[in-house]
Each structure stands twice: as C-alpha cells, then as structure tokens.
C-alpha cells in the first residue's frame, strides 16, 4: 500500500520523529513475519479489529500487540524469555521520547492490546489464534503520526 500524509505503513515507512532507528520498519516486518509464520497451519481463530493504533502495531508490527509486551516477552535479567508472541529476538522500534512529549522508557503500550491478549490466552495457546486488522496500515490525523482515526470506507475496501 502506498502511504499518504495520513496513513503509515509500519513495515515500510520510517517515522523519523518517533522511531528509534532507520531499521525500525525491517524490525516490525520481522516481527510480523515470524508471528504469522508460526501460526500458519495451526491457528483456529482469527480476531479482526478495525485498524492499527499508534501505541500498538505502529511500533510492534503486529495487530493488537504492544511493543512493551513484546520486549517483556523477550526476557530480562529477572525473567526468562517466553515464546508467547513468536520465537526469536524482539526489537524495540519506538524512541524513548515521543513527538507528543511523552516519555517512553519501556516501549509503547496499547491498553486494548493487553486486554485482548489476556482474553485470548485464557481461551487457548497463543499460537491458536491470529490477530489482524481490517485495514492493515495505521490511519492517523493530519495533526501527526501519534494519533488514531477511523479508516475511510475507501481505505477499508482497499484492505
């Protein structure tokens, strides 16, 4: 999909004000590729939301998934890594200070994503479901990339 001034493609576009590095799109694409590949021929359910939000897939690369939860899943000095989201390295793509002035020391956190993951994990193993968006790219207001807006009818028809 071609990006516009109000649509951000997290797997191709760089957000110079909020991404931690120019490699952020490649990291997000790596996250999405591993997430989908590990669920191919295994997932029984798909949960489809409207569109990525600026606190979720814009930075994690995966629908309804918080970057912070990915990073916690990767383990730390006090916790062993798990494979809840997907195996392998998880990358931070957001900067520590966002363009809206918010401090972001532990990575972007999407509250809805946390609730969705907790609910879905209660129903089965993490690889039994796929989370996706009806409009796969992040629609935002002209005010800036750290906003959310409803996709237009034309955007939803495009995928």
N, C-alpha and C positions, 0 to 999 in steps of 0.2 A: 504494500500500500504506500502511496505517496503521502508524505507528511504535509502538513499545512501549518499555518500560524496558530491553529487551534487543535491540532491532532499530533500526538507524539508517538512514534514507533519505538518502543523500548528496545527492540532487538537490532535496530539500525541507527537510530538517532542518538546523538550526544546532547546532553543538557549542560552547557558549559558553566552555568551558574550553580548547578546542584550535583552534578556527577563528581565522584571522587577522582576519576581519571578518564582519559580518552578511550580506555579499554572497556569502559562500562557497558556499551552495547554488546560486545563479544561475551562478557561475563553473563549478562542477562540471557543471551541466546544459549549459552552453555547450560545455564540453569534450566531453561525451558526444554531444551533438547533431552537432557537427562531425565527430567520429570516425566515427559511424555513417553520416552523410550522404555522406561522401567514399568510403565503401566500398560503398554501395548500388549494385547492378548491376555491381559489379566483383569483389568478394571471391569466391574459390573455396573457401576453407576457413573453418571455424569451430572454434575450440578452446574447450571449455566446462569451466570449473573449478567448484568447489563453491560458493564464496561470497566476497564481497569481504573483504579483510583490513584491519585498521586502519592499516597502513602503505602500502596501495595505493589501491584505489578509494574508500575512505572520504574521502581527500583529493583524489585526481586526478579522480574521477568516472568513470573508465574502468577496466573489468575488467583485472586483471593489469598495471596500469600505475602506475609510481611517479611521484609528483608531482615529485620531484627530476629524473628523466629528462625529464619534460615541460619543466621550466624550463631544463634544459641544451639541449634541442632548440630552445628559443626563441632561443638565441644569447646571447652575452655580448660583452664588449669584445674578447675574444680569439678568438671563434668566430662564424662566420656562422650564421644560423638555418637549420634544415632543416625539411622537412615530413614527417618520419618518422611522427609520430603523427597530425597533422592540421594544416591550414593555420591561419594567424591567431594571435592573441595567446593565450598560455598564462598562466593566473593561478595565483598561489600562494594556497592556501586554508588551510594549516596555520600555526599560530603558531610563533614561534622558540623558545619554551619550552613543552613539553607538560606536561599534568597529571600524567604519571608521573615528572616531574622531569628528563626527557631534554632536552638541548639539541638544537635542530633548525634550525641556521643555514642549511642549503641546501635544505630541504624534505624531506618524508617519503620514505623509501627502502624499497621492498619487495624483498628479495633474490630471491625467486622470480620476481617480475615481470621483473627484469633478465635472468635466465636464460631465461625464456620468450621475451622479445623477441629476445634474441640468437639463440636457436634458430630462431624463426620467420623472422627476417630472413635467416638462412642458407638458407632454403628458397624465398625469393622476395621480391618487393617488399612493403613494409609495408602497402600497400592491397589485397593479395591475400588477406588473412585478417581475420577478426573474432575478437576475444577477448570472451568473455561468461562469466557465472556462472549456474549452475542456480538459485540463489537470489540475486536481484539486489541485495538490501539487505545491509548489514553486521550480522551477528549477533554480539553480544558478551555477555559475562558481566555479571551484575548489579554486579560489582565496579567497572565503569567502561567508558567507550567505547573505551579503548585496550587492549582485549583481543579475542581471537577465540574463537569457539565454533563447533561444528558445528551447522548448521541442524537443527531438528527435522523429523521426517517431514512433519508438517502444513505447516511453512514451505516445504519443498521442493515439496510438492504445490501450494502457492499460487503458485509461480513464482519 
